Amino acid sequence: MRSSNPSVALVLLSLLPPFILATAPFSYSASKVPSAAALGESKRYEGSSDLVNLRYHMGPVLSSRINLYLIWYGRWSPSQQSTIRDFLLSISDATAPSPSVAEWWSTVALYADQTGANVTRSLAIAGESSSPSLSRGATLTRLSVQQVIADAMHAGLPADHRNGVYLLFTAAGVDVQDFCRAVCGFHYFTFPSMVGHTLPYAWIGYSGRRCPEVCAYPFAVPSYMGQGTTAMRPPNGDVGVDGMVSVIAHELAEMSTNPLVNAWYAGDDPTAPTEIADLCEGVYGSGGGGAYTGAVASDGAGRQFNVNGRKGRKFLIQWVWSPVRRSCAGPNAVN
Ligand SMILES: *[C@@H]1O[C@H](CO)[C@@H](O)[C@H](O)[C@H]1NC(C)=O
């Protein structure tokens, strides 16, 4: 099923990439808004792997155990934080029933670097920092995001060169450059001039109040999709947080396979890399693509999900590109 309005899809297709490049002060890798155009591309990629030229560019992948450092910017409720923590801790939790978050990550772990080292399956939360009072204000740029990370280090988070990955979560009421307009999250690495170190990080914003139909799709749907598309019910009861979980999954998968933006990506332009989750945006199950998420499950209360996590949690997260199958892959595939 496609967007009922092909002209909107065309406009987005022609406007989005130049817009991102024109406003980028430096190269970065973004989870773009799921425009009708991008959703259409996912379908194409799933159907025909010849169009995808995902290549390895000789850089490292995150093969050592990943220590996650969480930075909460703005006000978060304990239940929002525990949903996100449980998702992150589910990646290495092999005890959850199939299809599980850990099985979803096994596709990411198929990527290796030139030394033959695969992406790790071991991720832990090693530290957290909070700035409920918005120390750098309610509007962040891509560069001031790095100042927030530097502040968190001054407040006690270690600069963990061996295993550290930094995740910055911005709460409702915080605007970030291009948030909701062109991106829902992005990953990159910090600069020594800003943070004192070169460390991989990602930013993901809470979109529940600002633009759920853009960044928390399919728990809210944009009007251009027409009346036939209804929003799904979020598995953890919070449209914004359940939407963030899929963006977090997207960024972690890409950060692990392309942490310094010189390892795994498609296309010839490292300032606009197409990474392993970009290729599968909007695909959550078999047959997914276009305006269709693919086959996903529903619990007794009608909440949709595609993977199980720890403590009985359920999540709906997008698939990622498998280098072995040369298609998008996820553990809830129906064969
Ligand atoms: C490691 O990566 C290689 C190359 O992609 C793959 O064949 C192998 O299955 C991966 N190993 C694991 C344990 O995922």
The ligand as an ORCA input file, in Angstrom:
! r2SCAN-3c Opt
* xyz 0 1
  C      30.687    -12.731     12.119
  O      30.701    -12.117     10.850
  C      30.826    -13.001      9.785
  C      30.975    -12.190      8.519
  O      29.819    -11.451      8.256
  C      29.637    -13.938      9.733
  O      29.752    -14.850      8.688
  C      29.541    -14.673     11.067
  O      28.355    -15.444     11.082
  C      29.499    -13.671     12.206
  N      29.524    -14.385     13.477
  C      28.538    -14.283     14.363
  C      28.744    -15.060     15.622
  O      27.514    -13.636     14.163
*
